[in-house]
């Protein structure tokens, strides 16, 4: 009994915000498990109090970030759900499509998921394991960390893979694609060979023909 009382006293004493912040200052996203690994368990009351004071930001159930103007949403997107950034956001990032993406769209091996919090809006699409590939590491503009993003070819592949409305030349035309000189259509063909679903294969082959005919 005495041990339990002492442990609770020490736990309450140790989990002070300055100590918490110092330990997790290099973490982009802090999960419950990270807190348990350091403090032994999670003091939910303290976390709620810190959130109310703006000292901690909840980004997903059981996940938090410290308030920091240097936070990179690309890294947050990667860590909220193990994934790589792709689809419309990646195509906008590479300036392949002119539209500015407001939602960070990503591909993961987990379930489809939409997450909205005070930092932004994140949308995840589930893909089969063998197609969870075709991404590269990009250095964050806000530090030395790296984040995963689809290559231009894989981002366009993923877009047509998931979007059922992308099935005719006029649909591809509506994207107003501006492909880089080193864009490799053969890469899309390589990924297409791993697809089994007939309707998706049809869409992808129409895209490939459209690209070979000249954007």
N, C-alpha and C positions, 0 to 999 in steps of 0.2 A: 504493500500500500504506500509506504513512504517513498519507495523507488518511483512509483507512478507519479506521485505528487511532485517529487524533485524533477522528474523528466519533463512534466508539463510546465513547470516553472522555468526550467532551462530553455525549453522549446520556445516559450513565449518571449523569453529574454533574447534568445539568439536571432529569431526571425524579425529583426528590425529592418526598416526600409533601406537605410543606408547600406547595411550589410548585404541585403538582398540585391540592391541595385549594383553594388560593386562586384558581386559574384557573377551576376548575369549581364553585365554591361556589354559583353561581346556576343551575346545571343541575339539573333534576330527575333525568333519566336521562342517563348518559354512555355513548356508543357508542364502539366501537373507532375509527370514522372520526373522531370528535371528538378522540380522543387523537392519532391520526395527524396531524390538521390542526395540532395544537399542537407535538408533539414529533417529528414526522417519521415515526415508526413506533411500534409498540406493544412495550413491554418486558413480555412475558408473565410472566417470572419475578418481576418486581416486583409485578405485579398479583396473582399468586397469593400472594405473601408478604403483601401488604396485606390480602387477603381472610382469610388465616389469622389475622391479628392483629385482625380486626374493623374495619379501617380502610376497607374497601370491601365493598360487598354486591353479589353477582351476582343480578340479577333475571331475566335471560334470557341465552341464549348471545350473547356479544359486547356485553352491556349491563349497566351497573352504576349504583348510587347511592351517595352518601356517607352514612354513618350520621348521621342527623339526626332529632331528635324532631319536627321541624316538617314532615316529609315528608307530602304529601297523596296518598293512594292513588288518588284520582280522576284526578289529573294523571299519575301513573304508568300507570294504565290506558290513558289516551289516548296515551301515548308508547311503550309497549311494542309497540303495534300501532296504526297510524293508525285511529282509531275514535271512536265516541261511546258513552257509557254509556246503556244502555237495558234493556228487558225487566224481569225481576223486581227488579233492583237499583234502577232508576229509579222504578218504581212504588212500591217501599218508601220510597225517598227522598222522594217526594211525598206519602207516607202515603195512597196510593190503595189499597194492600193492607196488611193489618195485620201480615203476616209480616215479620220482619227478615231481610233478605238478607245472607248471610255471604259469598257469592261476588259479585265485581263483574262483572256481565254486560254485555257490550258488543257493538256491531254494527260490522263493518268491511267493506271491499271485498276484503280478503285472505282467506286460507283459515281454516276453522274451527280454533280453537286453544285449548288449555287450558294455562295457565301457573301453576305454583305455586312460590312461593319464600318466604323468611322474612318478607316483608312482607304477603303475602296470596295469595288465589286469584283468578285472572282467567280469564274464559271469553269467547271471541270467536266470534260467528256471522257467516258470510259472507252478504252481501246484494247484489243486483244494483245496479249503479251508479246508476240513476235513482231507486232507493229509499234511497240513502245521503243522506238529507236529513231534515228535521224535527227538527233539534237546535238547542239554544241554548247560549250561553256563560254559565257560572255562575262567580262569583268564589270562589276558594278561601278557606276559613276560616283558612288557615294561610299567608297572604301575599297578594300582589297578583296572582298568576297566575290564569288562567281555565282552566276545563275544559269539554269538550263533553258535553252530556247531552241525551237525547231530550226533547221536550216530553211532557207527560202523554199527549196523543193518540197521538203516534208510539210511545211506550213500550208502550202497550196494543196498538196495531197490530202492532208487532214481536213481541210475545208470542204473539199468535194466529197471525201469519204463520209463526213457527218451530215452535210447539208443536202437533203433530198431535193431541194429546189434547184440545185446546180446540175442540170442534166442536158442542156442544149447549148449550142454556140451562143445564142442570145443571152443566156444566163452568164456564161463566162465573159461575154462582152460587157455585161453590166458591171463587172468588177473593175473595169478600166485598169487592167494589169500593166505595170511598167516593170518588166523583168530585167534583172541585171545581165550584163553581157556574158557572165560566166554561169548563167543558169543552165542546169543540166536536166533536160527532159528525161533522159535515160534513168535518172534517179527515181522519178515518179513511176516509170515503167517497172523498175525493180520492186518498189513497194506494192504496186498493183498485182504482181505475181503472187504475193502472199495473201491476197484477199480471196475469200471463198464465196461470199454473198453475191449472187448474180447481178442484182440491181446496182450494187455498188461498183462492181466491175464494169458494167455498162457505162455508168457515169464517168468513171476514171478513164476508160478507153476513149470516150468522146472528148474528154479534156485533153488527153495526149494527142489526139488527132488535131484538135483545135490549136494546140501549141505548135505542132509540127507544120501546120498550114501557115503559121505566122500570126503572132498576136497583133 
